[in-house]
Amino acid sequence: MDFETGKARIMDALLAHGGLRHLVDVGADVLGNPVFVCDLAAQVMAMSHAEDTDRSFWDEFFPAGMMVPENALAVGRAGIFDQVFSADAPVYGKFDFYPGRFIGARIRSRDEVIGMATIAERNPLGEHDGELLVVLCQAIVLEMTWQGERSQASSALLEVLSAAIDGAATASELDLMARGAELRLPRRTRVLVIGLGVGHSGVVFPFLQSMLESCLPTSPMVIRHGRLVVLLDLERHPSVPVKAIEACFANMAIRIGAGGAFDELAGMAESYRQARSAMELARRAGHPSVLADYDDWRIDDFLQQAGSTLDLSAFADPVVQRILAHDQAEGTQLAQTLDAYLRCANNAQAAARMLGVHKNTMYARLERIQQLFDVDLESGETCFSLALGLRMRRMLQLRT
């Protein structure tokens, strides 16, 4: 079908105001292929039901009304979501899980992206199908406005948690907001902030959130500023279930920041700050672990704040500077080895696993440190002074 004829048919369907389903059915007929519309949470808003569309086609792609998680992750890893949601032009994609191609285009209301419309190629795609899909997206926005529909209604949970994080309400006001929204929050919680590594966009979070919710059913979560914020239920999860969370993200690189525990919503702001601070400190230090627990980075956070008014170099153990100078001159990694050893509570094997080296290599390095710098790693006082000195020097390096 030529562009002008197809556009006229879509506009006629819009003027009929038969609803989103009718508009998508007409669009599929114009394009000669199945068409589906999803919101940002991968929930199906509408799918075409032309007579020649086999129901099994949709059953395969949208069991329980949303995309197969593995397929959504494959699309995310290919960067297609980023491309679709960042430009008005249609985007073509081809994946192993389907023999044909896809064309996706974003549905945008003013400055807000509210979803995407996609053509699944069963019949050969036409020359103007991408342009017609964009027209269909524009018509969908107008139809939704006319009908007063919105795929993502404002979330009471997001409203309450945002107010708590931003410190925009008092403790009593937060309690009233939570009761008014009939929210059931865990009695004792800590904030987890989950961010994606380089090469992955927060656009895929809505597709992953449902998987994480099934893993942590009593821990409320929202997407905020491109990160997933979780209120971890400490009665169900006394420690952070890192392996379970990683499993929900398949092979995607993530970092988890964990703040301190709190009993009332008013304590959420500080726990959120702590989680973000732990993530940033771990990132800047090149710490390899997925989890950045504030309990492990509390001293670093203190030193970072103290360093704004004090000269930390005057307080650091001078042995630390000697070790760092030796590393620089000899190309060794003794400071990193000592830091890992002290962070792992003087457990050499755990430190070896953290650094990805053999335990014998760890023991040899620790012995060398003791011999070269005349330190006793059996002394608690010495270890404390060295650990504090290493953290002070790291703060100084990060500030330069």
PyMOL commands that set and color helices and strands:
alter all, ss='L'
color gray80, all
select helices_A, chain A and resi 3-16+20-31+55-61+63-65+69-77+80-86+129-147+156-166+171-180+202-215+242-248+265-285+294-306+312-314+318-330+334-343+348-355+359-373+380-399
alter helices_A, ss='H'
color red, helices_A
select strands_A, chain A and resi 35-39+44-47+91-94+101-109+112-120+189-196+221-224+227-233+254-262+291-293
alter strands_A, ss='S'
color yellow, strands_A
deselect
rebuild
show_as cartoon
